């Protein structure tokens, strides 16, 4: 069985934004898939693992993450 979760990686780009990645864990081994989306850390909701509604493109990015 594998688990799939959206995570905010901690490697910041020069603009100060952090990449959103999909973490896939199977047999205790994790691999990451980049989504190509970058946001500021203040817009990431760690509890719900999604972009906060205060971000201008929150609906678009959250729908992208879910698909």
C-alpha positions as CSV (number, residue, x, y, z in Angstrom):
1,X,0.0,0.0,0.0
2,X,1.3,3.5,-0.9
3,X,0.4,6.9,0.6
4,X,0.3,10.1,-1.4
5,X,0.5,13.5,0.2
6,X,1.1,17.1,-1.0
7,X,4.1,18.7,0.8
8,X,5.9,22.0,0.7
9,X,9.6,21.4,0.1
10,X,12.0,23.5,2.1
11,X,14.4,24.5,-0.7
12,X,13.5,28.1,-1.5
13,X,14.0,29.6,-4.9
14,X,15.6,33.1,-5.4
15,X,12.2,34.8,-5.3
16,X,11.5,33.4,-1.8
17,X,8.9,30.9,-2.9
18,X,8.8,27.2,-2.0
19,X,7.9,24.3,-4.4
20,X,4.9,22.2,-3.9
21,X,5.6,18.5,-4.4
22,X,3.7,15.2,-4.2
23,X,5.3,12.7,-1.8
24,X,4.6,9.0,-2.6
25,X,5.6,6.5,0.2
26,X,5.7,2.8,-0.5
27,X,7.4,0.2,1.7
28,X,8.9,3.1,3.8
29,X,10.6,4.6,0.8
30,X,9.6,8.1,-0.3
31,X,9.9,9.6,-3.7
32,X,8.9,13.2,-4.7
33,X,7.2,14.5,-7.8
34,X,7.4,18.2,-8.5
35,X,4.3,20.0,-9.5
36,X,5.9,23.1,-10.9
37,X,4.0,25.3,-8.5
38,X,5.8,27.6,-6.1
39,X,4.2,29.6,-3.3
40,X,5.2,31.6,-0.2
41,X,5.4,29.6,3.0
42,X,2.7,31.8,4.6
43,X,0.1,30.5,2.1
44,X,0.6,26.8,2.9
45,X,-1.7,25.0,5.3
46,X,0.3,22.3,6.8
47,X,-2.6,20.7,8.6
48,X,-4.8,20.2,5.6
49,X,-1.9,20.0,3.1
50,X,-3.3,22.6,0.7
51,X,-3.0,26.2,-0.3
52,X,-4.8,28.7,2.0
53,X,-7.8,30.6,0.6
54,X,-5.9,33.9,1.1
55,X,-3.7,33.1,-1.9
56,X,-5.0,34.7,-5.1
57,X,-4.9,31.4,-7.1
58,X,-5.7,29.0,-4.2
59,X,-8.6,27.2,-6.0
60,X,-6.6,26.7,-9.2
61,X,-3.6,25.3,-7.4
62,X,-5.6,23.1,-5.0
63,X,-7.5,21.6,-7.9
64,X,-4.2,20.9,-9.7
65,X,-2.9,19.2,-6.6
66,X,-6.0,17.0,-6.2
67,X,-5.8,15.9,-9.9
